[in-house]
Amino acid sequence: MRESFPPETDRASALPPAPVRYSQKGMATEENKNAAPVNGSQPASQQGFVYLPLIVGWLVPGGGHFLLRKWGRGALLGGSILAMFALGIAMQGKLYAGAHDILDILGLAGDLGNGLLYIVSRIAGLGADQVMVTTADYGTRFIVVAGLLNVIAAVDAHNLRTGRKS
Amino acid sequence: MTHFAAVVLFAFFASIVFGITQRETPRRMIRYGAYCFVLFVASAIVLSWVMFLIAR
């Protein structure tokens, strides 16, 4: 004897609801696409190359935020990073020039985070070649940390540009 | 510049950057910046005493 199955709709309603495994809040669903602004209605700061605030923010401390018209945040970030870098130079901190061992590579990576500040200082011959006094060691750390903080600030500007942060 | 002055300056500027980049509203930025500053300075003082007692 042939077994009879219930209609398709009845079988679907008999199953337990599927668990939600992820949020569709930030995804390109039809609802979110309709909610997104079209190109013509975006402000001028939100148009153009999406990585521009990241690059400008790396080259000039606070520049990424200035580009996005976040004047207060840009001034505070730029002022803080510039002050840390200037204090490091004033304390006769060392600017890493080459990579001889792993610590030098890490120091150079941190220094490069300062962008144009590092390049201009190298050209101008600022910074000590060797650490001679105790405060020079602190100065070296100030310069490296200023570079790392500048990278954080540049990424923050990128997040503001993409809308990940308001 | 004394060591403590260097610690305070470092904590001050780093806290400003942390506050602005890690929080979204101005009020929360200030609170988080102040929190980071206190943690920076307090941990430096505590670690200094620990190192002093170990070295004795």
Backbone of each chain as ProteinMPNN parsed JSONL, in Angstrom:
{"seq_chain_A": "MRESFPPETDRASALPPAPVRYSQKGMATEENKNAAPVNGSQPASQQGFVYLPLIVGWLVPGGGHFLLRKWGRGALLGGSILAMFALGIAMQGKLYAGAHDILDILGLAGDLGNGLLYIVSRIAGLGADQVMVTTADYGTRFIVVAGLLNVIAAVDAHNLRTGRKS", "coords_chain_A": {"N_chain_A": [[0.846, -1.198, 0.0], [0.494, 2.218, -0.802], [2.205, 4.861, 0.851], [0.966, 7.918, 2.125], [2.117, 11.266, 1.997], [2.085, 14.315, 3.921], [1.146, 17.563, 2.607], [3.677, 19.884, 1.222], [3.845, 22.35, 2.617], [2.778, 21.779, 5.078], [4.636, 20.032, 6.114], [6.856, 21.695, 6.412], [6.003, 23.477, 8.336], [5.861, 21.818, 10.461], [8.453, 21.333, 11.243], [11.076, 22.275, 13.618], [11.922, 25.733, 14.309], [14.627, 27.152, 12.4], [17.87, 27.653, 13.801], [19.276, 30.924, 14.427], [22.314, 31.713, 13.186], [24.035, 33.807, 12.755], [24.319, 37.391, 12.644], [22.438, 39.563, 10.581], [22.809, 42.201, 10.491], [24.884, 43.983, 9.566], [25.193, 43.135, 6.986], [24.915, 42.794, 3.384], [22.059, 42.738, 2.885], [18.818, 42.859, 1.297], [17.242, 44.69, 2.587], [19.101, 46.257, 4.014], [20.559, 47.296, 1.883], [18.706, 48.967, 0.714], [18.454, 50.836, 2.708], [20.902, 52.09, 2.726], [22.704, 55.094, 1.843], [22.508, 56.614, -1.377], [25.02, 57.336, -3.926], [24.919, 60.05, -4.713], [23.809, 61.403, -2.559], [25.643, 61.348, -0.525], [27.836, 62.914, 1.881], [30.56, 65.207, 1.092], [32.89, 64.407, 2.377], [32.633, 61.702, 2.501], [32.987, 60.659, 0.039], [34.947, 59.368, -2.726], [38.273, 57.884, -2.671], [38.451, 55.121, -0.581], [40.48, 54.436, 1.175], [41.889, 56.715, 1.6], [41.718, 58.428, 3.993], [43.064, 56.722, 5.761], [45.675, 56.577, 4.693], [46.423, 59.298, 4.618], [46.145, 59.864, 7.319], [48.165, 58.273, 8.362], [50.461, 59.452, 7.215], [50.334, 62.149, 8.084], [49.921, 62.965, 11.369], [46.716, 62.815, 12.75], [45.645, 63.768, 10.426], [43.896, 62.185, 8.894], [41.502, 62.349, 10.308], [41.023, 65.083, 10.116], [40.504, 65.215, 7.399], [38.062, 64.001, 7.313], [36.545, 65.867, 8.468], [36.494, 65.895, 11.237], [37.313, 67.812, 13.377], [37.998, 68.383, 16.087], [38.71, 65.869, 17.223], [40.797, 65.215, 15.48], [42.645, 67.274, 16.015], [43.287, 66.775, 18.7], [44.349, 64.162, 18.552], [46.458, 64.516, 16.688], [47.948, 66.488, 18.039], [48.678, 65.12, 20.405], [50.219, 62.943, 19.439], [52.199, 64.279, 18.018], [53.348, 65.7, 20.141], [54.35, 63.621, 21.737], [56.255, 62.558, 19.985], [57.951, 64.785, 19.656], [58.82, 65.145, 22.3], [60.241, 62.782, 22.597], [62.339, 63.187, 20.764], [63.465, 65.438, 21.973], [64.413, 64.306, 24.287], [66.651, 63.124, 23.442], [66.21, 60.764, 22.061], [66.553, 57.717, 20.151], [66.448, 57.37, 16.607], [65.469, 54.742, 14.733], [67.377, 53.422, 12.138], [68.32, 51.307, 10.585], [67.901, 47.715, 10.145], [69.2, 45.5, 12.107], [68.917, 43.441, 13.934], [66.217, 41.5, 15.449], [64.981, 43.159, 17.354], [65.684, 45.671, 16.433], [64.29, 45.665, 14.028], [61.631, 45.669, 14.935], [61.626, 48.107, 16.304], [62.13, 49.841, 14.174], [59.826, 49.414, 12.654], [57.92, 50.487, 14.392], [58.8, 53.168, 14.472], [58.401, 53.905, 11.803], [55.688, 54.165, 11.736], [55.197, 56.795, 12.326], [55.098, 58.205, 10.007], [55.376, 61.001, 7.913], [56.669, 62.526, 9.827], [58.748, 60.93, 10.769], [60.261, 60.567, 8.413], [60.981, 63.21, 7.714], [62.415, 63.917, 10.013], [64.551, 62.128, 9.89], [65.789, 63.035, 7.553], [66.477, 65.585, 8.396], [68.316, 64.967, 10.249], [67.746, 64.589, 12.924], [67.437, 63.265, 16.309], [69.191, 60.797, 18.258], [72.135, 58.85, 17.489], [73.144, 56.839, 19.059], [72.172, 55.495, 22.221], [72.9, 57.376, 24.962], [72.366, 58.476, 27.449], [70.161, 58.005, 30.325], [67.59, 59.09, 29.985], [67.456, 59.127, 27.249], [66.84, 56.587, 26.485], [64.201, 56.432, 27.339], [63.227, 58.379, 25.615], [63.556, 57.125, 23.123], [61.618, 55.116, 23.345], [59.355, 56.736, 23.547], [59.234, 57.787, 20.944], [58.836, 55.481, 19.38], [56.38, 54.552, 20.43], [54.763, 56.729, 19.819], [54.614, 56.421, 17.06], [53.228, 53.973, 16.885], [50.808, 54.663, 18.098], [49.972, 56.497, 16.229], [49.393, 54.861, 14.069], [47.175, 53.502, 15.11], [45.419, 55.677, 15.271], [45.17, 56.33, 12.557], [43.908, 54.026, 11.554], [41.534, 54.286, 12.938], [40.496, 56.55, 11.685], [40.035, 55.44, 9.193], [38.045, 53.594, 9.875], [36.027, 55.372, 10.578], [35.554, 56.459, 8.104], [34.571, 54.289, 6.624], [32.254, 53.827, 7.942], [32.127, 52.071, 9.997], [32.517, 53.024, 12.479], [31.106, 55.698, 14.377]], "CA_chain_A": [[0.0, 0.0, 0.0], [1.319, 3.424, -0.909], [2.067, 5.779, 1.99], [0.689, 9.291, 1.682], [2.814, 12.303, 2.758], [1.33, 15.57, 3.988], [1.652, 18.572, 1.651], [4.975, 20.497, 1.546], [3.703, 23.433, 3.592], [2.522, 21.196, 6.388], [5.893, 19.463, 6.624], [7.73, 22.809, 6.815], [5.535, 24.065, 9.595], [6.053, 20.848, 11.533], [9.853, 21.353, 11.682], [11.389, 23.368, 14.553], [12.529, 26.89, 13.612], [16.079, 27.059, 12.226], [18.567, 28.604, 14.685], [19.977, 32.042, 13.785], [23.731, 31.497, 13.491], [24.791, 35.048, 12.593], [23.477, 38.573, 12.532], [22.448, 40.147, 9.239], [22.741, 43.651, 10.689], [25.814, 44.723, 8.717], [25.379, 42.453, 5.71], [24.286, 43.442, 2.238], [20.728, 42.215, 2.618], [18.026, 43.784, 0.487], [16.781, 45.763, 3.479], [20.223, 47.154, 4.303], [20.921, 48.0, 0.65], [17.749, 50.056, 0.514], [18.669, 51.846, 3.746], [22.171, 52.775, 2.49], [22.533, 56.276, 0.996], [23.061, 56.511, -2.732], [26.24, 58.141, -4.067], [24.68, 61.48, -4.836], [23.397, 62.02, -1.297], [26.697, 61.251, 0.479], [28.609, 64.145, 2.045], [31.815, 65.233, 0.33], [33.936, 63.679, 3.095], [32.404, 60.264, 2.381], [33.171, 60.246, -1.348], [36.334, 59.192, -3.147], [39.048, 56.698, -2.324], [38.079, 54.755, 0.791], [41.685, 54.311, 2.011], [42.574, 58.013, 1.695], [41.927, 58.845, 5.398], [44.075, 55.847, 6.369], [47.007, 56.962, 4.211], [46.704, 60.669, 5.092], [46.306, 59.765, 8.775], [49.494, 57.719, 8.643], [51.501, 60.42, 6.842], [50.229, 63.338, 8.955], [49.119, 62.607, 12.549], [45.433, 63.536, 12.834], [45.224, 64.203, 9.084], [42.739, 61.398, 8.458], [40.307, 62.899, 10.952], [40.78, 66.396, 9.497], [39.918, 64.944, 6.084], [36.661, 63.64, 7.547], [35.968, 67.033, 9.162], [36.436, 65.671, 12.688], [38.378, 68.752, 13.724], [38.412, 68.236, 17.486], [39.43, 64.605, 17.394], [42.055, 65.3, 14.721], [43.582, 68.152, 16.716], [43.766, 66.084, 19.913], [45.21, 63.039, 18.159], [47.681, 65.066, 16.092], [48.719, 67.155, 19.089], [49.245, 64.122, 21.319], [51.267, 62.165, 18.756], [53.301, 65.206, 17.75], [53.999, 66.001, 21.421], [55.145, 62.45, 22.145], [57.411, 62.468, 19.097], [58.853, 65.903, 19.978], [59.441, 64.832, 23.596], [61.231, 61.736, 22.34], [63.513, 63.813, 20.135], [64.071, 66.316, 22.976], [65.109, 63.462, 25.269], [67.765, 62.503, 22.683], [65.845, 59.401, 21.684], [67.185, 57.194, 18.928], [65.6, 57.043, 15.465], [65.998, 53.522, 14.115], [67.684, 53.64, 10.722], [68.491, 50.03, 9.902], [67.399, 46.544, 10.847], [70.308, 44.552, 12.286], [68.362, 42.264, 14.625], [64.753, 41.515, 15.536], [64.545, 44.334, 18.118], [65.807, 46.825, 15.53], [63.185, 45.594, 13.055], [60.415, 46.113, 15.628], [61.769, 49.543, 16.547], [61.98, 50.53, 12.882], [58.395, 49.348, 12.295], [57.233, 51.479, 15.223], [59.187, 54.515, 14.025], [57.784, 54.176, 10.5], [54.299, 54.558, 11.979], [55.102, 58.254, 12.431], [54.886, 58.771, 8.673], [56.259, 62.088, 7.458], [57.495, 62.987, 10.963], [59.962, 60.103, 10.781], [61.057, 60.834, 7.199], [61.558, 64.562, 7.83], [63.419, 63.897, 11.086], [65.737, 61.43, 9.38], [66.462, 63.932, 6.602], [67.042, 66.701, 9.165], [69.372, 64.457, 11.142], [67.342, 64.645, 14.339], [67.528, 61.991, 17.024], [70.553, 60.35, 18.547], [72.541, 57.589, 16.847], [73.287, 55.852, 20.127], [71.606, 55.905, 23.514], [74.024, 57.715, 25.839], [71.884, 58.79, 28.799], [68.97, 57.226, 30.701], [66.379, 59.656, 29.386], [67.451, 58.814, 25.817], [66.119, 55.319, 26.348], [62.782, 56.802, 27.398], [62.929, 59.1, 24.369], [63.411, 56.131, 22.052], [60.293, 54.485, 23.517], [58.331, 57.744, 23.211], [59.141, 57.892, 19.48], [58.23, 54.237, 18.871], [54.969, 54.504, 20.824], [54.061, 57.744, 19.022], [54.344, 55.801, 15.766], [52.18, 52.953, 17.035], [49.551, 55.376, 18.349], [49.567, 57.116, 14.96], [48.768, 53.801, 13.271], [45.83, 53.304, 15.686], [44.604, 56.833, 14.882], [44.886, 56.221, 11.118], [42.897, 52.968, 11.401], [40.288, 54.871, 13.439], [39.978, 57.405, 10.604], [39.506, 54.524, 8.166], [36.77, 53.064, 10.379], [35.04, 56.446, 10.456], [35.241, 56.623, 6.662], [33.756, 53.173, 6.143], [31.001, 53.782, 8.7], [32.192, 51.074, 11.072], [32.457, 53.793, 13.719], [30.455, 57.005, 14.13]], "C_chain_A": [[0.884, 1.251, 0.0], [1.062, 4.371, 0.257], [1.815, 7.206, 1.497], [1.389, 10.283, 2.612], [1.937, 13.537, 2.855], [1.885, 16.555, 2.962], [2.926, 19.249, 2.174], [4.858, 21.541, 2.649], [3.484, 22.875, 4.993], [3.804, 20.63, 6.998], [6.825, 20.572, 7.129], [7.304, 23.388, 8.149], [5.726, 23.11, 10.763], [7.473, 20.86, 12.077], [10.084, 22.459, 12.697], [12.05, 24.518, 13.814], [14.047, 26.76, 13.56], [16.767, 28.06, 13.139], [19.246, 29.706, 13.872], [21.449, 31.95, 14.171], [24.56, 32.77, 13.364], [23.807, 36.193, 12.456], [23.561, 39.116, 11.112], [22.477, 41.668, 9.307], [23.632, 44.417, 9.715], [25.984, 44.138, 7.339], [24.573, 43.125, 4.613], [22.95, 42.781, 1.91], [19.945, 43.262, 1.838], [17.577, 44.979, 1.323], [17.891, 46.773, 3.737], [20.641, 47.937, 3.069], [19.991, 49.182, 0.426], [17.964, 51.185, 1.508], [19.936, 52.658, 3.485], [21.948, 53.984, 1.587], [23.125, 56.032, -0.387], [24.202, 57.498, -2.872], [25.978, 59.634, -4.056], [24.347, 62.151, -3.521], [24.471, 61.944, -0.219], [27.4, 62.592, 0.64], [29.948, 64.049, 1.325], [32.912, 64.423, 1.0], [33.805, 62.172, 2.939], [32.575, 59.777, 0.947], [34.652, 60.053, -1.638], [36.952, 57.913, -2.628], [38.87, 56.355, -0.843], [39.29, 54.67, 1.73], [42.426, 55.645, 2.177], [42.753, 58.493, 3.139], [42.99, 58.009, 6.11], [45.483, 56.3, 5.973], [47.382, 58.36, 4.719], [46.94, 60.667, 6.602], [47.645, 59.177, 9.168], [50.575, 58.767, 8.353], [51.505, 61.63, 7.769], [49.378, 62.957, 10.165], [47.859, 63.471, 12.678], [44.87, 63.935, 11.483], [43.993, 63.46, 8.571], [41.449, 61.935, 9.044], [39.988, 64.291, 10.403], [40.086, 66.224, 8.15], [38.431, 64.624, 6.205], [35.924, 64.717, 8.332], [35.708, 66.768, 10.643], [37.551, 66.512, 13.302], [38.898, 68.541, 15.137], [39.228, 66.985, 17.72], [40.779, 64.649, 16.688], [43.09, 66.134, 15.446], [44.145, 67.464, 17.953], [44.714, 64.94, 19.562], [46.535, 63.548, 17.61], [48.57, 65.712, 17.132], [49.404, 66.164, 20.016], [50.419, 63.377, 20.677], [52.476, 63.053, 18.471], [54.068, 65.52, 19.038], [54.867, 64.825, 21.884], [56.4, 62.324, 21.297], [58.441, 63.556, 19.436], [59.554, 65.668, 21.321], [60.518, 63.763, 23.431], [62.502, 62.283, 21.724], [64.251, 64.679, 21.16], [64.834, 65.527, 24.036], [66.273, 62.702, 24.631], [67.476, 61.033, 22.377], [66.449, 59.02, 20.344], [66.126, 56.961, 17.853], [66.213, 55.818, 14.779], [66.186, 53.745, 12.622], [67.783, 52.323, 9.958], [67.959, 48.893, 10.74], [68.505, 45.504, 10.948], [69.861, 43.297, 13.022], [66.863, 42.466, 14.798], [64.246, 42.73, 16.309], [64.634, 45.601, 17.277], [64.671, 46.848, 14.515], [61.888, 46.1, 13.691], [60.453, 47.618, 15.901], [61.575, 50.35, 15.269], [60.519, 50.543, 12.444], [57.598, 50.369, 13.104], [57.536, 52.893, 14.774], [58.505, 54.885, 12.707], [56.319, 54.555, 10.626], [54.118, 56.055, 12.076], [54.949, 58.941, 11.079], [55.889, 59.839, 8.315], [57.15, 62.613, 8.586], [58.822, 62.23, 10.985], [60.861, 60.462, 9.599], [61.751, 62.19, 7.307], [62.654, 64.588, 8.899], [64.69, 63.187, 10.648], [66.525, 62.333, 8.432], [67.155, 65.063, 7.356], [68.134, 66.25, 10.129], [69.035, 64.549, 12.611], [67.466, 63.265, 14.975], [68.97, 61.55, 17.179], [70.861, 59.047, 17.791], [72.645, 56.469, 17.869], [72.709, 56.395, 21.418], [72.751, 56.117, 24.498], [73.58, 57.977, 27.274], [70.581, 58.038, 29.052], [67.716, 57.76, 30.014], [66.31, 59.374, 27.886], [66.73, 57.495, 25.552], [64.613, 55.553, 26.41], [62.367, 57.49, 26.09], [62.719, 58.157, 23.199], [62.048, 55.462, 22.123], [59.172, 55.463, 23.172], [58.13, 57.806, 21.693], [58.454, 56.654, 18.893], [56.733, 54.204, 19.189], [54.166, 55.571, 20.084], [53.707, 57.174, 17.648], [53.219, 54.778, 15.844], [50.818, 53.601, 17.288], [49.039, 56.035, 17.067], [48.898, 56.086, 14.052], [47.345, 53.541, 13.78], [44.898, 54.446, 15.246], [44.229, 56.758, 13.403], [43.829, 55.153, 10.855], [41.535, 53.475, 11.885], [39.654, 55.771, 12.371], [39.383, 56.55, 9.491], [38.152, 53.951, 8.609], [35.666, 54.115, 10.323], [34.598, 56.592, 9.007], [34.33, 55.512, 6.141], [32.424, 53.07, 6.877], [30.989, 52.741, 9.795], [32.105, 51.757, 12.43], [31.83, 55.145, 13.412], [31.177, 58.113, 14.865]], "O_chain_A": [[1.886, 1.322, 0.711], [-0.079, 4.658, 0.619], [2.43, 7.631, 0.519], [1.29, 10.183, 3.835], [1.124, 13.787, 1.965], [3.01, 16.376, 2.497], [3.227, 19.211, 3.367], [5.713, 21.595, 3.533], [3.958, 23.445, 5.976], [4.039, 20.723, 8.202], [7.5, 20.408, 8.145], [8.136, 23.744, 8.984], [5.75, 23.532, 11.919], [7.707, 20.458, 13.217], [9.389, 23.474, 12.669], [12.684, 24.295, 12.782], [14.681, 26.325, 14.522], [16.313, 29.198, 13.254], [19.733, 29.461, 12.769], [21.796, 32.093, 15.343], [25.698, 32.799, 13.832], [22.623, 35.992, 12.187], [24.635, 39.126, 10.51], [22.207, 42.347, 8.316], [23.191, 45.391, 9.104], [26.84, 44.597, 6.582], [23.67, 43.919, 4.877], [22.738, 42.319, 0.789], [20.365, 44.415, 1.735], [17.535, 46.114, 0.848], [17.668, 47.983, 3.69], [21.032, 49.1, 3.172], [20.421, 50.256, 0.005], [17.697, 52.347, 1.206], [20.05, 53.788, 3.96], [21.119, 53.938, 0.677], [24.123, 55.327, -0.533], [24.352, 58.398, -2.046], [26.734, 60.397, -3.455], [24.575, 63.352, -3.371], [24.252, 62.422, 0.894], [27.553, 63.333, -0.331], [30.413, 62.959, 0.991], [33.756, 63.826, 0.331], [34.754, 61.436, 3.211], [32.335, 58.604, 0.664], [35.507, 60.52, -0.885], [36.26, 56.988, -2.204], [39.106, 57.188, 0.032], [39.142, 54.817, 2.943], [43.473, 55.696, 2.823], [43.849, 58.931, 3.489], [43.726, 58.518, 6.956], [46.373, 56.393, 6.819], [48.499, 58.584, 5.186], [47.815, 61.372, 7.105], [48.205, 59.544, 10.201], [51.496, 58.948, 9.15], [52.568, 62.085, 8.192], [48.198, 62.65, 9.993], [47.936, 64.699, 12.71], [43.732, 64.395, 11.401], [43.148, 64.044, 7.892], [40.421, 61.975, 8.368], [38.819, 64.642, 10.241], [39.189, 66.992, 7.802], [37.642, 64.937, 5.313], [34.809, 64.497, 8.804], [34.799, 67.355, 11.231], [38.595, 65.991, 13.694], [40.109, 68.524, 15.358], [40.296, 67.025, 18.331], [41.783, 64.181, 17.225], [44.266, 65.772, 15.498], [45.341, 67.556, 18.228], [45.755, 64.77, 20.198], [47.603, 63.081, 18.007], [49.787, 65.523, 17.127], [50.569, 66.341, 20.374], [51.472, 63.203, 21.292], [53.622, 62.642, 18.656], [55.296, 65.598, 19.027], [55.984, 65.02, 22.364], [57.478, 62.023, 21.809], [59.641, 63.29, 19.497], [60.742, 65.958, 21.461], [61.577, 63.837, 24.053], [63.607, 61.897, 22.106], [65.48, 64.671, 21.225], [65.796, 66.031, 24.614], [66.807, 61.758, 25.214], [68.363, 60.181, 22.426], [66.802, 59.869, 19.526], [65.05, 56.431, 18.13], [67.348, 55.868, 14.304], [65.275, 54.198, 11.928], [67.368, 52.245, 8.802], [67.607, 49.078, 11.905], [68.733, 44.729, 10.019], [70.372, 42.208, 12.76], [66.305, 43.47, 14.354], [63.199, 43.282, 15.97], [63.789, 46.49, 17.38], [64.149, 47.911, 14.178], [61.139, 46.858, 13.074], [59.449, 48.313, 15.75], [60.939, 51.404, 15.277], [60.026, 51.547, 11.928], [56.709, 51.034, 12.572], [56.636, 53.73, 14.702], [58.085, 56.026, 12.514], [55.761, 55.193, 9.733], [53.0, 56.549, 11.925], [54.695, 60.144, 11.024], [57.099, 59.627, 8.397], [58.256, 63.091, 8.334], [59.882, 62.82, 11.194], [62.069, 60.639, 9.759], [62.945, 62.314, 7.032], [63.698, 65.211, 8.707], [65.79, 63.61, 11.003], [67.753, 62.395, 8.488], [68.27, 65.457, 7.014], [68.798, 67.08, 10.752], [69.929, 64.583, 13.457], [67.583, 62.248, 14.291], [69.841, 61.872, 16.37], [69.965, 58.255, 17.497], [72.293, 55.32, 17.602], [72.749, 57.598, 21.677], [73.479, 55.184, 24.833], [74.336, 57.726, 28.212], [69.971, 57.503, 28.127], [66.887, 56.992, 29.524], [65.223, 59.381, 27.308], [66.09, 57.322, 24.514], [63.846, 54.963, 25.649], [61.301, 57.217, 25.537], [61.821, 58.356, 22.381], [61.394, 55.26, 21.1], [58.164, 55.078, 22.579], [56.998, 57.871, 21.213], [57.597, 56.768, 18.016], [55.918, 53.87, 18.33], [53.002, 55.342, 19.753], [52.616, 57.423, 17.134], [52.358, 54.726, 14.966], [49.801, 53.149, 16.762], [47.832, 56.122, 16.842], [47.943, 56.407, 13.345], [46.419, 53.378, 12.985], [43.741, 54.214, 14.895], [43.101, 57.084, 13.031], [42.946, 55.352, 10.02], [40.503, 53.132, 11.309], [38.439, 55.758, 12.177], [38.35, 56.895, 8.917], [37.228, 53.839, 7.804], [34.508, 53.794, 10.054], [33.423, 56.82, 8.721], [33.437, 55.754, 5.329], [31.554, 52.301, 6.469], [29.969, 52.54, 10.454], [31.674, 51.152, 13.411], [32.0, 55.678, 12.315], [30.778, 59.274, 14.778]]}, "seq_chain_B": "MTHFAAVVLFAFFASIVFGITQRETPRRMIRYGAYCFVLFVASAIVLSWVMFLIAR", "coords_chain_B": {"N_chain_B": [[64.324, 65.962, 33.117], [62.283, 64.127, 35.286], [61.863, 60.603, 36.128], [59.278, 60.031, 36.909], [57.84, 62.159, 35.881], [58.15, 61.627, 33.185], [56.678, 59.266, 32.999], [54.103, 60.211, 33.633], [53.627, 62.019, 31.529], [53.765, 60.308, 29.317], [51.597, 58.589, 29.917], [49.506, 60.432, 29.842], [49.368, 61.386, 27.129], [49.102, 58.991, 25.686], [46.716, 58.058, 26.752], [44.876, 59.924, 25.825], [44.823, 59.319, 23.064], [43.96, 56.642, 23.157], [41.433, 56.96, 24.365], [39.997, 58.489, 22.433], [40.075, 56.845, 20.172], [39.05, 54.364, 20.918], [36.466, 54.567, 21.884], [33.084, 55.813, 21.273], [31.285, 57.989, 21.833], [31.666, 61.405, 23.015], [31.509, 61.688, 25.847], [31.972, 59.083, 26.803], [34.482, 58.739, 25.747], [36.048, 60.514, 27.249], [35.756, 59.405, 29.788], [36.89, 56.844, 29.415], [39.465, 57.559, 28.658], [40.372, 58.815, 31.001], [40.27, 56.62, 32.699], [42.211, 54.931, 31.537], [44.465, 56.557, 31.941], [44.681, 56.639, 34.757], [45.102, 53.905, 35.246], [47.546, 53.501, 33.89], [49.36, 55.168, 35.359], [48.997, 54.253, 37.992], [49.712, 51.536, 37.779], [52.386, 51.832, 37.081], [53.429, 52.95, 39.429], [52.907, 50.898, 41.296], [54.387, 48.746, 40.181], [56.922, 49.868, 40.348], [57.329, 49.937, 43.147], [57.274, 47.187, 43.64], [59.544, 46.333, 42.234], [61.444, 47.753, 43.678], [61.257, 46.535, 46.217], [61.998, 43.921, 45.568], [64.629, 44.311, 44.821], [65.869, 44.922, 47.181]], "CA_chain_B": [[62.998, 65.383, 33.352], [62.321, 62.975, 36.195], [61.225, 59.392, 35.617], [57.841, 60.111, 37.159], [57.283, 63.106, 34.898], [58.085, 60.91, 31.904], [55.541, 58.331, 33.096], [52.85, 60.97, 33.589], [53.454, 62.543, 30.167], [53.466, 59.158, 28.464], [50.232, 58.148, 30.221], [48.57, 61.469, 29.415], [49.18, 61.417, 25.673], [48.592, 57.685, 25.23], [45.314, 57.952, 27.173], [44.063, 60.733, 24.898], [44.646, 58.549, 21.815], [43.123, 55.47, 23.466], [40.063, 57.407, 24.606], [39.339, 58.922, 21.191], [39.974, 55.783, 19.166], [38.384, 53.138, 21.381], [35.079, 54.823, 22.269], [32.374, 56.529, 20.205], [30.697, 59.274, 22.238], [32.637, 62.221, 23.769], [31.462, 61.403, 27.287], [32.643, 57.79, 27.037], [35.905, 58.944, 25.418], [36.699, 61.149, 28.409], [35.783, 58.415, 30.894], [37.858, 55.788, 29.115], [40.788, 58.183, 28.701], [40.73, 58.973, 32.416], [40.488, 55.262, 33.221], [43.528, 54.485, 31.041], [45.502, 57.358, 32.596], [44.821, 56.154, 36.139], [45.711, 52.571, 35.2], [48.954, 53.665, 33.501], [50.153, 55.742, 36.455], [48.923, 53.37, 39.165], [50.506, 50.32, 37.534], [53.801, 52.217, 37.13], [53.8, 53.116, 40.847], [52.908, 49.57, 41.927], [55.536, 47.978, 39.668], [58.139, 50.476, 40.901], [57.488, 49.442, 44.52], [57.605, 45.762, 43.569], [60.963, 46.214, 41.841], [62.231, 48.263, 44.797], [61.275, 45.518, 47.271], [62.775, 42.777, 45.079], [66.048, 44.669, 44.756], [66.45, 45.092, 48.535]], "C_chain_B": [[63.107, 64.157, 34.263], [61.613, 61.78, 35.559], [59.713, 59.473, 35.774], [57.162, 61.069, 36.177], [57.158, 62.436, 33.529], [56.903, 59.951, 31.879], [54.221, 59.079, 32.94], [52.587, 61.503, 32.181], [53.069, 61.424, 29.202], [52.014, 58.723, 28.663], [49.203, 59.154, 29.705], [48.299, 61.401, 27.912], [48.63, 60.091, 25.143], [47.114, 57.536, 25.588], [44.396, 58.766, 26.265], [43.775, 59.933, 23.623], [43.739, 57.338, 22.061], [41.659, 55.881, 23.63], [39.331, 57.748, 23.321], [39.108, 57.741, 20.243], [39.156, 54.577, 19.621], [36.939, 53.334, 21.826], [34.421, 55.765, 21.255], [31.825, 57.897, 20.627], [31.712, 60.054, 23.086], [32.679, 61.899, 25.266], [32.209, 60.105, 27.614], [34.126, 57.876, 26.705], [36.661, 59.498, 26.624], [36.834, 60.136, 29.552], [36.834, 57.341, 30.637], [39.293, 56.328, 29.134], [41.271, 58.349, 30.132], [41.045, 57.62, 33.057], [41.87, 54.74, 32.8], [44.656, 55.229, 31.751], [45.758, 56.858, 34.011], [45.498, 54.785, 36.152], [47.201, 52.64, 34.855], [49.799, 54.084, 34.707], [50.166, 54.804, 37.659], [49.77, 52.118, 38.956], [51.994, 50.636, 37.552], [54.273, 52.351, 38.581], [53.895, 51.752, 41.532], [54.119, 48.759, 41.478], [56.859, 48.543, 40.205], [58.398, 49.978, 42.321], [57.874, 47.97, 44.527], [59.083, 45.578, 43.221], [61.887, 46.692, 42.96], [62.362, 47.203, 45.893], [62.058, 44.281, 46.839], [64.271, 43.074, 45.149], [66.694, 44.784, 46.129], [67.09, 43.813, 49.037]], "O_chain_B": [[63.925, 63.267, 34.029], [60.867, 61.922, 34.59], [58.96, 59.046, 34.899], [56.053, 60.815, 35.708], [56.183, 62.651, 32.808], [56.209, 59.833, 30.869], [53.331, 58.642, 32.211], [51.457, 61.446, 31.695], [52.165, 61.577, 28.38], [51.287, 58.513, 27.692], [48.153, 58.767, 29.193], [47.147, 61.364, 27.479], [47.785, 60.082, 24.248], [46.345, 56.956, 24.821], [43.276, 58.35, 25.97], [42.636, 59.875, 23.159], [42.853, 57.05, 21.257], [40.759, 55.23, 23.098], [38.182, 57.35, 23.131], [38.066, 57.654, 19.593], [38.624, 53.845, 18.787], [36.252, 52.355, 22.116], [35.106, 56.429, 20.478], [31.895, 58.855, 19.857], [32.523, 59.453, 23.791], [33.75, 61.846, 25.87], [32.976, 60.041, 28.575], [34.939, 57.173, 27.304], [37.745, 59.032, 26.974], [37.881, 60.029, 30.191], [37.583, 56.972, 31.541], [40.217, 55.642, 29.571], [42.427, 58.065, 30.445], [41.974, 57.5, 33.856], [42.602, 54.177, 33.615], [45.67, 54.636, 32.12], [46.906, 56.676, 34.416], [46.374, 54.535, 36.98], [48.017, 51.932, 35.446], [50.804, 53.453, 35.035], [51.21, 54.585, 38.272], [50.473, 51.689, 39.871], [52.793, 49.807, 37.988], [55.375, 51.922, 38.923], [54.85, 51.484, 42.261], [54.802, 48.153, 42.304], [57.796, 47.793, 40.482], [59.528, 49.637, 42.669], [58.707, 47.549, 45.33], [59.781, 44.772, 43.836], [62.962, 46.132, 43.177], [63.448, 46.996, 46.433], [62.718, 43.654, 47.668], [65.075, 42.207, 45.491], [67.919, 44.749, 46.245], [67.621, 43.782, 50.148]]}, "name": "protein", "num_of_chains": 2, "seq": "MRESFPPETDRASALPPAPVRYSQKGMATEENKNAAPVNGSQPASQQGFVYLPLIVGWLVPGGGHFLLRKWGRGALLGGSILAMFALGIAMQGKLYAGAHDILDILGLAGDLGNGLLYIVSRIAGLGADQVMVTTADYGTRFIVVAGLLNVIAAVDAHNLRTGRKSMTHFAAVVLFAFFASIVFGITQRETPRRMIRYGAYCFVLFVASAIVLSWVMFLIAR"}
